[in-house]
Amino acid sequence: MKKAIKGRVLTQEVLAQLRLPLAELMRSTLLDTVITTGSIEAIRMLEEQREALCGPKHAQSESRQAYRHGHCAGSLVMGGRRVTLPRPRVRSLEGRELELPAWKQWSDEDPLEERALAQMLLGVSTRGYASSLEPLPAPLPERGKSRSAVSRRFVRGTQKQLAELLRGDLSGLKLAVLMIDGIHFEEHVVLAALGIDASGYKHVLGLWEGATENARACKGLLEDLISRGLVTDQALLVVIDGAKALYKAAKDVFGKRALIQRCQEHKKRNVADQLPESMRPAVRRAMNEAYESSDPKRALRLLENLAARLEGEHPGAAASLREGLAETLTVIELGLVGWLRFTLRTTNPIDNLFGSVRKTSKRVKRWRGGRMMLRWCAASVLDAATRFRRIRGYTEMPKLVAALRAHEGTLDQEEAVA
C-alpha cells in the first residue's frame, strides 16, 4: 500500500513539473513544448497499457490478465541523456513481473551511442558533452551525460563500427582501383584500403594495424580483404605512395594483374626533399612537364634526362627519382586523360580520408594501444564515407576498365603460350 501511494505521489509530482511549462505555452520554445508534451504522452500511454492488462483502477474484473504493482524509478533517453520517469509496474496473475510493450520498445532503442559518436566526431570532448545538450524544460532527474558515461558509450559505439568494417563482405564489389596508404600514430601505423568501382564510387574496404609500414603488415591487410571476398583474378590499378613494402605486398598477392601506379606527388616531394631550396621549383616544373605528357615514352625520357642532370651534384635526388620511375607513369600507359588521370595519379583520395582521421583524433592526448587507434580510424572513415561522392572523371571509368580487361587478355595469352 505504501509503495502504491509513493508511486502515485511520484507520478503526480512529475506530471505537475511537466505541465508547468504548458501553462506558459506562448512563452516557451518549440523544443520545450515538444519535450513536455511528449513526456506527458509517454506517461499516459504507459498507464493505458497497464489498464489494458489490469482493468480500470479499483474495479473488479474477471478478464484481468495482471495486477498493478505500483511504480519504480525508470529512465528513458531524452535529448542526449537519460531522464528519470516513473515506470508503472505490472505483475501477472502468477506473480511474474511483466514489462509494458511501450517501455520495452523505448528501452531497446538506445540512441545515446549514436549521439556520443556524432558529438565526438564533431569535436565535442567528453568533458564538454553535457554543456552541448539542449536544456530540458522541467527540472527532471537526469543522468548519462558525465565524462565517463560518454566515454563508455563512445568506446562501445566505435567497437561496433570497427567490427562492422572488418567483417564487411567484399564479394559483391567490382573494383577497378585499389588504393593503399598508412597513417602513423606514435610507433604504430594503421593501413587503410580504399576501393573504386567501375562506376567511380569509393568504398572503404578495411584497416590493419602494424608496428611499421612493412611488407608483412601490408600483406596482412590484403589477405584480410581476400578472406572477405575481394576478387584477385582480375586486373586492378593499385595506387600506392611509393613504399617498397606496399609494392611488394601488392605483387605477392595479385601478381602481374596488379598495375602499380606510384603517387606522383609523393615522388615529387621525395625528390625535392633532397635538393636545396633554390633548385626545387625548377625540378618540380620539369617533373610536372613530364607527368602532364600524353606520351609515356616522352615522359620517361624527360624524367631520365632530369635524373642525369641531377646525378653529378645531387646523386641522392637522382636515385630517388629513378626508383620506381616507370610505375609513376602507369596512368599515362593506360591512356587515361582529363580528371580521371588527375585523380588516379596520386593517393589524394585516401589522403583526404586520413585528413578526417587526423581532424577527429587530434584531441587524443594518450593512445592506449593499437585497438584504440583502429576504433578511432574506423569511426572517422565511416563517418567520412557517408559524404562520399563519385571521383572526378568517373565518366571516363569505362576507358580504364577496358584497358584493364585488355591487360588481362594479354596475360591470358601469355599463360596459354607458356
DRENVOKE-868776 format. One record per residue (C-alpha): residue number from 1; z, x, y; residue in one letter. Coordinates in Angstrom, 3 decimals. Layout:
DRENVOKE-868776
+-----+----------+----------+----------+---------+
| num |       pz |       px |       py | residuo |
+-----+----------+----------+----------+---------+
| NUM |        Z |        X |        Y |       a |
...
+-----+----------+----------+----------+---------+
This chain:
DRENVOKE-868776
+-----+----------+----------+----------+---------+
| num |       pz |       px |       py | residuo |
+-----+----------+----------+----------+---------+
|   1 |    0.000 |    0.000 |    0.000 |       m |
|   2 |    0.936 |    2.811 |    2.416 |       k |
|   3 |   -2.343 |    4.592 |    1.627 |       k |
|   4 |   -4.349 |    1.433 |    2.328 |       a |
|   5 |   -2.540 |    0.854 |    5.648 |       i |
|   6 |   -3.042 |    4.512 |    6.612 |       k |
|   7 |   -6.736 |    4.254 |    5.715 |       g |
|   8 |   -7.206 |    1.105 |    7.830 |       r |
|   9 |   -5.453 |    2.737 |   10.784 |       v |
|  10 |   -7.661 |    5.832 |   10.441 |       l |
|  11 |  -10.805 |    3.697 |   10.327 |       t |
|  12 |   -9.737 |    1.704 |   13.384 |       q |
|  13 |   -8.971 |    4.883 |   15.346 |       e |
|  14 |  -12.354 |    6.414 |   14.512 |       v |
|  15 |  -14.194 |    3.215 |   15.386 |       l |
|  16 |  -12.295 |    2.974 |   18.667 |       a |
|  17 |  -13.272 |    6.540 |   19.520 |       q |
|  18 |  -16.889 |    5.847 |   18.651 |       l |
|  19 |  -17.082 |    2.544 |   20.570 |       r |
|  20 |  -15.634 |    4.032 |   23.747 |       l |
|  21 |  -18.945 |    5.558 |   24.886 |       p |
|  22 |  -20.719 |    2.251 |   24.170 |       l |
|  23 |  -18.675 |    0.621 |   26.926 |       a |
|  24 |  -20.355 |    3.029 |   29.342 |       e |
|  25 |  -23.799 |    2.912 |   27.751 |       l |
|  26 |  -25.654 |    3.071 |   31.060 |       m |
|  27 |  -23.982 |    6.353 |   31.958 |       r |
|  28 |  -24.385 |    8.004 |   28.528 |       s |
|  29 |  -27.241 |   10.198 |   27.393 |       t |
|  30 |  -29.673 |    9.118 |   24.714 |       l |
|  31 |  -28.158 |   11.695 |   22.319 |       l |
|  32 |  -24.652 |   10.264 |   22.838 |       d |
|  33 |  -25.921 |    6.759 |   22.189 |       t |
|  34 |  -27.826 |    7.687 |   19.043 |       v |
|  35 |  -24.938 |    9.647 |   17.507 |       i |
|  36 |  -22.352 |    6.991 |   18.411 |       t |
|  37 |  -24.305 |    4.013 |   17.144 |       t |
|  38 |  -25.385 |    5.969 |   14.063 |       g |
|  39 |  -21.771 |    6.795 |   13.197 |       s |
|  40 |  -20.680 |    3.179 |   13.588 |       i |
|  41 |  -23.614 |    2.033 |   11.455 |       e |
|  42 |  -22.724 |    4.587 |    8.764 |       a |
|  43 |  -19.146 |    3.277 |    8.523 |       i |
|  44 |  -20.413 |   -0.309 |    8.469 |       r |
|  45 |  -22.902 |    0.469 |    5.705 |       m |
|  46 |  -20.213 |    2.103 |    3.568 |       l |
|  47 |  -17.949 |   -0.924 |    3.952 |       e |
|  48 |  -20.817 |   -3.237 |    2.992 |       e |
|  49 |  -21.479 |   -1.236 |   -0.170 |       q |
|  50 |  -17.788 |   -1.311 |   -1.027 |       r |
|  51 |  -17.689 |   -5.052 |   -0.506 |       e |
|  52 |  -20.715 |   -5.488 |   -2.786 |       a |
|  53 |  -18.747 |   -3.770 |   -5.564 |       l |
|  54 |  -15.287 |   -5.163 |   -4.873 |       c |
|  55 |  -15.976 |   -8.510 |   -3.237 |       g |
|  56 |  -14.518 |   -9.709 |    0.103 |       p |
|  57 |  -11.084 |   -8.495 |    1.115 |       k |
|  58 |   -8.115 |  -10.495 |   -0.208 |       h |
|  59 |  -10.450 |  -12.739 |   -2.226 |       a |
|  60 |  -10.134 |  -13.329 |   -5.944 |       q |
|  61 |  -13.475 |  -12.718 |   -7.626 |       s |
|  62 |  -14.257 |  -12.716 |  -11.350 |       e |
|  63 |  -17.530 |  -10.904 |  -10.711 |       s |
|  64 |  -15.953 |   -7.878 |   -9.048 |       r |
|  65 |  -17.033 |   -4.520 |  -10.509 |       q |
|  66 |  -14.377 |   -2.379 |   -8.898 |       a |
|  67 |  -11.238 |   -2.320 |   -6.748 |       y |
|  68 |  -10.687 |   -0.953 |   -3.256 |       r |
|  69 |   -8.617 |    2.189 |   -3.273 |       h |
|  70 |   -8.003 |    2.944 |    0.395 |       g |
|  71 |   -9.643 |    5.760 |    2.319 |       h |
|  72 |   -9.669 |    9.523 |    2.289 |       c |
|  73 |  -10.944 |   12.090 |    4.733 |       a |
|  74 |  -14.583 |   12.991 |    4.144 |       g |
|  75 |  -17.182 |   14.940 |    6.091 |       s |
|  76 |  -20.863 |   14.452 |    6.842 |       l |
|  77 |  -23.392 |   16.616 |    8.669 |       v |
|  78 |  -23.945 |   15.651 |   12.279 |       m |
|  79 |  -25.552 |   17.756 |   14.984 |       g |
|  80 |  -25.370 |   21.068 |   13.130 |       g |
|  81 |  -21.745 |   20.796 |   11.994 |       r |
|  82 |  -19.600 |   18.728 |    9.657 |       r |
|  83 |  -17.766 |   15.786 |   11.218 |       v |
|  84 |  -14.744 |   14.203 |    9.542 |       t |
|  85 |  -15.135 |   10.479 |    8.832 |       l |
|  86 |  -13.004 |    8.188 |    6.672 |       p |
|  87 |  -14.597 |    7.752 |    3.257 |       r |
|  88 |  -13.916 |    4.386 |    1.592 |       p |
|  89 |  -12.659 |    4.870 |   -1.972 |       r |
|  90 |  -13.572 |    2.637 |   -4.894 |       v |
|  91 |  -12.318 |    2.617 |   -8.477 |       r |
|  92 |  -13.855 |    0.887 |  -11.442 |       s |
|  93 |  -12.006 |   -1.738 |  -13.430 |       l |
|  94 |  -11.166 |    1.019 |  -15.912 |       e |
|  95 |   -9.647 |    3.157 |  -13.129 |       g |
|  96 |  -12.536 |    5.623 |  -12.784 |       r |
|  97 |  -13.433 |    6.883 |   -9.287 |       e |
|  98 |  -16.816 |    5.579 |   -8.095 |       l |
|  99 |  -18.991 |    7.079 |   -5.381 |       e |
| 100 |  -20.740 |    4.807 |   -2.908 |       l |
| 101 |  -24.549 |    5.296 |   -3.024 |       p |
| 102 |  -24.919 |    5.925 |    0.718 |       a |
| 103 |  -22.173 |    8.537 |    0.793 |       w |
| 104 |  -23.648 |   10.317 |   -2.232 |       k |
| 105 |  -27.093 |   10.437 |   -0.622 |       q |
| 106 |  -25.781 |   11.741 |    2.697 |       w |
| 107 |  -23.641 |   14.339 |    0.949 |       s |
| 108 |  -26.533 |   15.560 |   -1.221 |       d |
| 109 |  -28.754 |   16.045 |    1.821 |       e |
| 110 |  -27.301 |   19.125 |    3.489 |       d |
| 111 |  -29.471 |   20.328 |    6.403 |       p |
| 112 |  -26.914 |   22.874 |    7.552 |       l |
| 113 |  -28.573 |   25.765 |    5.689 |       e |
| 114 |  -31.891 |   24.988 |    7.365 |       e |
| 115 |  -30.153 |   24.686 |   10.726 |       r |
| 116 |  -28.382 |   28.031 |   10.281 |       a |
| 117 |  -31.652 |   29.719 |    9.231 |       l |
| 118 |  -33.559 |   28.276 |   12.164 |       a |
| 119 |  -30.897 |   29.278 |   14.672 |       q |
| 120 |  -30.567 |   32.818 |   13.323 |       m |
| 121 |  -34.346 |   33.338 |   13.300 |       l |
| 122 |  -34.460 |   32.159 |   16.909 |       l |
| 123 |  -31.963 |   34.848 |   17.840 |       g |
| 124 |  -28.678 |   32.912 |   17.842 |       v |
| 125 |  -25.846 |   35.030 |   16.437 |       s |
| 126 |  -23.208 |   33.702 |   14.058 |       t |
| 127 |  -20.695 |   34.117 |   16.875 |       r |
| 128 |  -22.821 |   32.074 |   19.270 |       g |
| 129 |  -23.794 |   29.326 |   16.820 |       y |
| 130 |  -21.054 |   26.892 |   17.897 |       a |
| 131 |  -21.980 |   27.093 |   21.574 |       s |
| 132 |  -25.644 |   26.375 |   20.709 |       s |
| 133 |  -24.810 |   22.935 |   19.283 |       l |
| 134 |  -25.073 |   19.693 |   21.229 |       e |
| 135 |  -21.650 |   18.261 |   22.124 |       p |
| 136 |  -20.533 |   15.158 |   20.274 |       l |
| 137 |  -19.880 |   12.035 |   22.363 |       p |
| 138 |  -16.439 |   11.422 |   20.833 |       a |
| 139 |  -13.641 |   13.888 |   20.034 |       p |
| 140 |  -14.126 |   13.644 |   16.263 |       l |
| 141 |  -12.639 |   16.300 |   13.981 |       p |
| 142 |  -15.358 |   18.801 |   13.109 |       e |
| 143 |  -15.820 |   21.963 |   11.082 |       r |
| 144 |  -18.516 |   24.193 |    9.565 |       g |
| 145 |  -19.529 |   25.979 |   12.768 |       k |
| 146 |  -17.375 |   29.082 |   12.547 |       s |
| 147 |  -18.894 |   32.545 |   12.316 |       r |
| 148 |  -18.032 |   32.914 |    8.619 |       s |
| 149 |  -19.297 |   29.428 |    7.704 |       a |
| 150 |  -22.641 |   30.047 |    9.417 |       v |
| 151 |  -22.937 |   33.465 |    7.767 |       s |
| 152 |  -22.340 |   31.988 |    4.308 |       r |
| 153 |  -24.976 |   29.324 |    4.875 |       r |
| 154 |  -27.465 |   31.920 |    6.123 |       f |
| 155 |  -26.880 |   34.048 |    3.019 |       v |
| 156 |  -27.375 |   31.048 |    0.710 |       r |
| 157 |  -30.486 |   29.958 |    2.559 |       g |
| 158 |  -32.114 |   33.389 |    2.549 |       t |
| 159 |  -31.277 |   33.859 |   -1.132 |       q |
| 160 |  -33.163 |   30.654 |   -1.918 |       k |
| 161 |  -36.117 |   31.741 |    0.206 |       q |
| 162 |  -36.250 |   35.162 |   -1.429 |       l |
| 163 |  -36.144 |   33.616 |   -4.900 |       a |
| 164 |  -38.899 |   31.191 |   -3.905 |       e |
| 165 |  -41.074 |   34.010 |   -2.605 |       l |
| 166 |  -40.534 |   36.301 |   -5.598 |       l |
| 167 |  -41.198 |   33.515 |   -8.127 |       r |
| 168 |  -44.308 |   32.073 |   -6.480 |       g |
| 169 |  -47.325 |   31.511 |   -8.745 |       d |
| 170 |  -50.348 |   33.510 |   -7.569 |       l |
| 171 |  -52.802 |   32.478 |  -10.284 |       s |
| 172 |  -54.483 |   29.848 |   -8.100 |       g |
| 173 |  -55.320 |   32.248 |   -5.266 |       l |
| 174 |  -58.858 |   33.581 |   -4.948 |       k |
| 175 |  -58.247 |   36.655 |   -2.858 |       l |
| 176 |  -60.867 |   38.803 |   -1.204 |       a |
| 177 |  -58.495 |   41.130 |    0.666 |       v |
| 178 |  -55.141 |   42.657 |   -0.202 |       l |
| 179 |  -53.080 |   44.393 |    2.490 |       m |
| 180 |  -50.038 |   46.512 |    1.650 |       i |
| 181 |  -47.649 |   48.227 |    4.024 |       d |
| 182 |  -43.968 |   49.066 |    4.335 |       g |
| 183 |  -41.201 |   48.652 |    6.883 |       i |
| 184 |  -38.272 |   51.072 |    6.968 |       h |
| 185 |  -34.590 |   50.168 |    7.133 |       f |
| 186 |  -32.414 |   53.267 |    7.321 |       e |
| 187 |  -33.024 |   55.073 |    3.988 |       e |
| 188 |  -34.815 |   52.114 |    2.396 |       h |
| 189 |  -38.332 |   50.777 |    2.670 |       v |
| 190 |  -39.446 |   47.218 |    1.986 |       v |
| 191 |  -43.068 |   46.966 |    0.884 |       l |
| 192 |  -44.946 |   43.756 |    1.611 |       a |
| 193 |  -48.233 |   42.427 |    0.254 |       a |
| 194 |  -50.427 |   40.086 |    2.283 |       l |
| 195 |  -53.447 |   38.404 |    0.739 |       g |
| 196 |  -56.502 |   36.915 |    2.479 |       i |
| 197 |  -58.521 |   34.393 |    0.512 |       d |
| 198 |  -62.249 |   33.709 |    0.616 |       a |
| 199 |  -61.782 |   31.149 |    3.397 |       s |
| 200 |  -59.876 |   33.549 |    5.653 |       g |
| 201 |  -56.392 |   32.120 |    5.138 |       y |
| 202 |  -53.453 |   34.531 |    4.901 |       k |
| 203 |  -50.811 |   34.365 |    2.155 |       h |
| 204 |  -47.539 |   36.280 |    1.878 |       v |
| 205 |  -47.642 |   37.481 |   -1.737 |       l |
| 206 |  -44.434 |   39.429 |   -2.314 |       g |
| 207 |  -41.854 |   42.013 |   -1.313 |       l |
| 208 |  -40.485 |   45.093 |   -3.046 |       w |
| 209 |  -37.581 |   47.338 |   -2.061 |       e |
| 210 |  -37.549 |   51.064 |   -2.702 |       g |
| 211 |  -35.800 |   54.187 |   -1.522 |       a |
| 212 |  -39.096 |   55.627 |   -0.264 |       t |
| 213 |  -42.723 |   54.548 |    0.036 |       e |
| 214 |  -43.657 |   56.369 |   -3.167 |       n |
| 215 |  -46.201 |   55.584 |   -5.875 |       a |
| 216 |  -43.569 |   54.131 |   -8.217 |       r |
| 217 |  -42.376 |   51.585 |   -5.653 |       a |
| 218 |  -45.959 |   50.683 |   -4.705 |       c |
| 219 |  -46.941 |   50.237 |   -8.329 |       k |
| 220 |  -43.803 |   48.164 |   -8.903 |       g |
| 221 |  -44.927 |   45.759 |   -6.167 |       l |
| 222 |  -48.429 |   45.428 |   -7.616 |       l |
| 223 |  -47.153 |   44.953 |  -11.167 |       e |
| 224 |  -44.837 |   42.211 |   -9.916 |       d |
| 225 |  -47.805 |   40.458 |   -8.288 |       l |
| 226 |  -49.804 |   40.735 |  -11.504 |       i |
| 227 |  -46.935 |   39.282 |  -13.555 |       s |
| 228 |  -47.056 |   36.249 |  -11.268 |       r |
| 229 |  -50.771 |   35.705 |  -11.806 |       g |
| 230 |  -52.634 |   37.981 |   -9.365 |       l |
| 231 |  -56.164 |   38.466 |  -10.703 |       v |
| 232 |  -57.103 |   42.117 |  -11.352 |       t |
| 233 |  -60.561 |   41.794 |  -12.916 |       d |
| 234 |  -62.330 |   41.051 |   -9.627 |       q |
| 235 |  -63.231 |   43.418 |   -6.817 |       a |
| 236 |  -60.867 |   43.459 |   -3.857 |       l |
| 237 |  -60.866 |   45.073 |   -0.453 |       l |
| 238 |  -57.478 |   46.819 |   -0.339 |       v |
| 239 |  -56.394 |   47.715 |    3.200 |       v |
| 240 |  -53.629 |   50.334 |    3.462 |       i |
| 241 |  -52.158 |   52.529 |    6.171 |       d |
| 242 |  -53.349 |   55.762 |    4.607 |       g |
| 243 |  -50.299 |   56.603 |    2.496 |       a |
| 244 |  -51.316 |   58.519 |   -0.623 |       k |
| 245 |  -48.778 |   56.591 |   -2.699 |       a |
| 246 |  -50.409 |   53.264 |   -1.812 |       l |
| 247 |  -53.852 |   54.652 |   -2.607 |       y |
| 248 |  -52.733 |   55.961 |   -5.995 |       k |
| 249 |  -50.960 |   52.709 |   -6.923 |       a |
| 250 |  -53.993 |   50.594 |   -5.992 |       a |
| 251 |  -56.337 |   52.799 |   -8.013 |       k |
| 252 |  -53.976 |   52.880 |  -11.001 |       d |
| 253 |  -53.740 |   49.076 |  -11.093 |       v |
| 254 |  -57.221 |   47.916 |  -10.020 |       f |
| 255 |  -59.315 |   50.979 |  -10.886 |       g |
| 256 |  -62.805 |   51.039 |   -9.405 |       k |
| 257 |  -62.535 |   47.358 |   -8.498 |       r |
| 258 |  -60.311 |   48.336 |   -5.571 |       a |
| 259 |  -62.371 |   49.188 |   -2.499 |       l |
| 260 |  -59.923 |   51.076 |   -0.301 |       i |
| 261 |  -60.020 |   50.704 |    3.483 |       q |
| 262 |  -57.644 |   53.093 |    5.216 |       r |
| 263 |  -56.397 |   51.853 |    8.562 |       c |
| 264 |  -58.483 |   53.368 |   11.350 |       q |
| 265 |  -55.673 |   53.003 |   13.890 |       e |
| 266 |  -53.283 |   54.961 |   11.662 |       h |
| 267 |  -55.946 |   57.640 |   11.228 |       k |
| 268 |  -56.460 |   57.988 |   14.991 |       k |
| 269 |  -52.708 |   58.121 |   15.561 |       r |
| 270 |  -52.157 |   60.738 |   12.835 |       n |
| 271 |  -54.856 |   62.989 |   14.251 |       v |
| 272 |  -53.695 |   62.559 |   17.861 |       a |
| 273 |  -50.094 |   63.403 |   16.947 |       d |
| 274 |  -51.219 |   66.925 |   16.022 |       q |
| 275 |  -53.074 |   67.577 |   19.264 |       l |
| 276 |  -51.900 |   68.417 |   22.801 |       p |
| 277 |  -51.752 |   65.501 |   25.214 |       e |
| 278 |  -54.757 |   66.739 |   27.178 |       s |
| 279 |  -57.083 |   66.530 |   24.142 |       m |
| 280 |  -56.012 |   63.173 |   22.763 |       r |
| 281 |  -58.144 |   60.836 |   24.948 |       p |
| 282 |  -61.377 |   62.742 |   24.204 |       a |
| 283 |  -60.694 |   62.869 |   20.452 |       v |
| 284 |  -59.870 |   59.164 |   20.397 |       r |
| 285 |  -63.145 |   58.372 |   22.181 |       r |
| 286 |  -65.094 |   60.432 |   19.652 |       a |
| 287 |  -63.404 |   58.669 |   16.726 |       m |
| 288 |  -63.965 |   55.245 |   18.324 |       n |
| 289 |  -67.668 |   56.028 |   18.709 |       e |
| 290 |  -67.892 |   56.812 |   15.002 |       a |
| 291 |  -65.897 |   53.753 |   13.892 |       y |
| 292 |  -67.985 |   51.428 |   16.064 |       e |
| 293 |  -71.230 |   52.604 |   14.469 |       s |
| 294 |  -73.046 |   50.239 |   12.119 |       s |
| 295 |  -74.470 |   53.128 |   10.076 |       d |
| 296 |  -71.883 |   54.606 |    7.673 |       p |
| 297 |  -73.835 |   57.877 |    7.314 |       k |
| 298 |  -73.941 |   58.392 |   11.061 |       r |
| 299 |  -70.246 |   57.524 |   11.370 |       a |
| 300 |  -69.365 |   60.042 |    8.664 |       l |
| 301 |  -71.484 |   62.738 |   10.300 |       r |
| 302 |  -69.835 |   62.187 |   13.697 |       l |
| 303 |  -66.346 |   62.457 |   12.194 |       l |
| 304 |  -67.195 |   65.575 |   10.165 |       e |
| 305 |  -68.627 |   67.229 |   13.284 |       n |
| 306 |  -65.405 |   66.386 |   15.147 |       l |
| 307 |  -63.322 |   67.922 |   12.363 |       a |
| 308 |  -65.448 |   71.085 |   12.511 |       a |
| 309 |  -64.861 |   71.372 |   16.266 |       r |
| 310 |  -61.095 |   70.996 |   15.807 |       l |
| 311 |  -60.892 |   73.436 |   12.887 |       e |
| 312 |  -60.612 |   76.625 |   14.957 |       g |
| 313 |  -57.728 |   75.803 |   17.301 |       e |
| 314 |  -56.135 |   72.780 |   15.583 |       h |
| 315 |  -56.596 |   73.084 |   11.815 |       p |
| 316 |  -53.780 |   70.565 |   11.180 |       g |
| 317 |  -55.596 |   67.855 |   13.126 |       a |
| 318 |  -58.865 |   68.714 |   11.338 |       a |
| 319 |  -57.196 |   68.465 |    7.916 |       a |
| 320 |  -55.605 |   65.140 |    8.867 |       s |
| 321 |  -58.995 |   63.805 |    9.959 |       l |
| 322 |  -60.755 |   64.910 |    6.751 |       r |
| 323 |  -58.046 |   63.484 |    4.436 |       e |
| 324 |  -59.430 |   60.218 |    3.008 |       g |
| 325 |  -62.114 |   60.191 |    5.695 |       l |
| 326 |  -64.724 |   58.217 |    3.739 |       a |
| 327 |  -62.208 |   55.466 |    2.983 |       e |
| 328 |  -61.809 |   54.703 |    6.694 |       t |
| 329 |  -65.482 |   53.646 |    6.688 |       l |
| 330 |  -65.395 |   51.113 |    3.830 |       t |
| 331 |  -65.812 |   48.074 |    6.118 |       v |
| 332 |  -68.953 |   49.723 |    7.514 |       i |
| 333 |  -70.257 |   50.432 |    3.992 |       e |
| 334 |  -69.767 |   46.750 |    3.140 |       l |
| 335 |  -71.895 |   45.733 |    6.114 |       g |
| 336 |  -69.167 |   43.806 |    7.908 |       l |
| 337 |  -69.721 |   43.092 |   11.585 |       v |
| 338 |  -68.023 |   41.461 |   14.547 |       g |
| 339 |  -64.481 |   40.115 |   14.442 |       w |
| 340 |  -64.195 |   40.312 |   10.652 |       l |
| 341 |  -64.849 |   44.037 |   10.671 |       r |
| 342 |  -62.464 |   44.452 |   13.625 |       f |
| 343 |  -59.731 |   42.557 |   11.713 |       t |
| 344 |  -60.080 |   44.319 |    8.366 |       l |
| 345 |  -60.487 |   47.885 |    9.583 |       r |
| 346 |  -56.726 |   48.089 |   10.309 |       t |
| 347 |  -53.448 |   46.864 |    8.849 |       t |
| 348 |  -52.705 |   44.893 |   12.036 |       n |
| 349 |  -52.337 |   41.516 |   10.261 |       p |
| 350 |  -49.473 |   42.836 |    8.148 |       i |
| 351 |  -48.103 |   44.911 |   11.048 |       d |
| 352 |  -47.840 |   41.675 |   13.039 |       n |
| 353 |  -45.840 |   40.228 |   10.149 |       l |
| 354 |  -43.470 |   43.178 |   10.337 |       f |
| 355 |  -43.154 |   42.536 |   14.056 |       g |
| 356 |  -41.457 |   39.235 |   13.196 |       s |
| 357 |  -39.126 |   41.070 |   10.804 |       v |
| 358 |  -38.150 |   43.614 |   13.459 |       r |
| 359 |  -37.559 |   40.901 |   16.030 |       k |
| 360 |  -35.208 |   38.853 |   13.858 |       t |
| 361 |  -33.373 |   41.779 |   12.251 |       s |
| 362 |  -32.752 |   43.877 |   15.377 |       k |
| 363 |  -29.299 |   42.308 |   15.797 |       r |
| 364 |  -28.116 |   43.526 |   12.390 |       v |
| 365 |  -25.606 |   46.292 |   13.005 |       k |
| 366 |  -24.952 |   47.235 |    9.412 |       r |
| 367 |  -27.196 |   46.863 |    6.387 |       w |
| 368 |  -25.297 |   46.243 |    3.160 |       r |
| 369 |  -27.892 |   47.268 |    0.613 |       g |
| 370 |  -31.480 |   46.555 |   -0.321 |       g |
| 371 |  -30.843 |   42.960 |   -1.320 |       r |
| 372 |  -29.758 |   42.099 |    2.203 |       m |
| 373 |  -32.896 |   43.747 |    3.571 |       m |
| 374 |  -35.065 |   41.707 |    1.210 |       l |
| 375 |  -33.317 |   38.472 |    2.246 |       r |
| 376 |  -33.893 |   39.122 |    5.938 |       w |
| 377 |  -37.517 |   40.100 |    5.306 |       c |
| 378 |  -38.156 |   37.001 |    3.189 |       a |
| 379 |  -36.696 |   34.692 |    5.840 |       a |
| 380 |  -38.722 |   36.349 |    8.612 |       s |
| 381 |  -42.086 |   36.492 |    6.839 |       v |
| 382 |  -41.827 |   32.933 |    5.501 |       l |
| 383 |  -40.966 |   31.719 |    8.977 |       d |
| 384 |  -43.957 |   33.624 |   10.371 |       a |
| 385 |  -46.165 |   32.194 |    7.609 |       a |
| 386 |  -45.591 |   28.675 |    8.948 |       t |
| 387 |  -47.592 |   29.744 |   12.016 |       r |
| 388 |  -50.420 |   31.480 |   10.140 |       f |
| 389 |  -53.965 |   30.786 |   11.201 |       r |
| 390 |  -57.179 |   31.965 |    9.663 |       r |
| 391 |  -58.105 |   35.525 |   10.507 |       i |
| 392 |  -60.502 |   36.263 |   13.306 |       r |
| 393 |  -64.016 |   36.412 |   11.934 |       g |
| 394 |  -63.313 |   34.126 |    8.978 |       y |
| 395 |  -66.801 |   32.632 |    9.295 |       t |
| 396 |  -68.139 |   35.993 |    8.051 |       e |
| 397 |  -65.991 |   35.930 |    4.898 |       m |
| 398 |  -68.924 |   34.829 |    2.660 |       p |
| 399 |  -70.617 |   38.123 |    3.525 |       k |
| 400 |  -67.564 |   40.072 |    2.352 |       l |
| 401 |  -67.298 |   38.001 |   -0.830 |       v |
| 402 |  -70.982 |   38.617 |   -1.582 |       a |
| 403 |  -70.508 |   42.371 |   -1.084 |       a |
| 404 |  -67.513 |   42.353 |   -3.444 |       l |
| 405 |  -69.465 |   40.447 |   -6.103 |       r |
| 406 |  -72.341 |   42.940 |   -5.758 |       a |
| 407 |  -69.853 |   45.773 |   -6.309 |       h |
| 408 |  -68.597 |   44.001 |   -9.444 |       e |
| 409 |  -72.164 |   43.705 |  -10.707 |       g |
| 410 |  -72.693 |   47.424 |  -10.236 |       t |
| 411 |  -69.511 |   48.217 |  -12.168 |       l |
| 412 |  -70.511 |   45.833 |  -14.981 |       d |
| 413 |  -73.877 |   47.584 |  -15.289 |       q |
| 414 |  -72.194 |   50.986 |  -15.423 |       e |
| 415 |  -69.836 |   49.768 |  -18.138 |       e |
| 416 |  -72.739 |   48.280 |  -20.114 |       a |
| 417 |  -74.648 |   51.596 |  -19.983 |       v |
| 418 |  -71.571 |   53.557 |  -20.978 |       a |
+-----+----------+----------+----------+---------+
